[in-house]
Amino acid sequence: MFWIGVGIALLGLLVSIAWHELGHLVPAKKFGVTVTQYMIGFGPTLYSRVRRGTEYGLKAIPLGGYIRMVGMYPAEGQLPGGDGTAAGPGPGDRAAALDAEIAAEAREYSASEVSPRHRAHTFSALPPGKRIVVMLGGPLANLVLAFVLLAVAYCAIGAPTTSTTIAGVAECVSASGAECTDQDAPSPAEQAGIEPGDTIVAWNGTEIEEWAELQTLIREGGDAPAVVTVDRDGGRVDLTVAPVVVERPVEGGGTAQVAVVGINPVLVLERMGPGELLTTFGDGLGRTFGMIVTLPARHRPRRVARVRRRT
């Protein structure tokens, strides 16, 4: 089973890589760019086939992929300044000089692939807008794939959601949160007679539809006794439960006094509607872009105070 899982994960990785590169390939072909290779993976070629001037293949190391477009690097005459040259590195800047030399060699090699009659079909000959479309094609393809997978998971299969049906009743509520011992008293739920399979429909007369509502009512009520109404075998049963207040860790660190009953819910798969899916996807996309925008500020180097030495 382990290797089956590895194989499925590898297949999914290859499919996602192929889809990403397809996002670059389709607009490049549409704009008339000569694409010589569409490869999934790196290293030695395991399989390839040439079709309409493009070699499609699979390589041995499935850790990425690429498409090879003729003229990916601008020729000397296309560089800023109009005379084929850009501002060179300052004197003594060896790293910048090495970068400039590598860039010049890359442009020279790229130019050697371009014959005069094919110069109009190069990537660097495209207008800036079309070049941006080609470069953004891969990330946009990833977004489409993510949306489709979320739609299948949330709308067709369903997302795990807590129900108001009881999955289990704790034997006790240990103050330390550890396993029960002979010295620990039975949990409030067990003392009240709550059983697995019961569905909680009301708490102190307040109708319950979601597990989060029940949690809020328990937390607000503290250790005051409450009447809990459960649906058991098609009939309603009223039980009296007295929650206990114990100290528990909370998000963000520290502890807090929390009212506990000693029950946990059944998880069910709940399908989303199209509108809820769009909202969920949009919220996730917004949070992602928000993290990207604030990332430079989070990693801004700290200023080091300069201390002047008095003489």
Buried (B, 14 or more C-beta within 10 A) or exposed (E): EEEEEEEEEEEEBBEBBBBBBBBBBEBBBEBEBBBEBBBBBBEEBEEEEEEEEBBBBBBEEBEBBBBBBBBBBBBEEBBEEEEEEEEEBEEEEEEEBEEBEEBEEEBEEBBEBBEEEEBEBBBBBBEEEBBEBBBEBBEBBBEEBBBEEBBEBBBEEEBEBBBBBBEEBBBBBBEEEEEBEEEBEBBBBBBBBBBEEBBBBBBEEEEBEEBEBBBEBBEEBEBEEBEBBBBBEEEEBEBEBEBBEBEEEEEEEEEEEBBBBBBBBBEEEEBBEEEEBEEBBEEEEEEEEEEEEEEEEEEEEEEEEEEEEEE
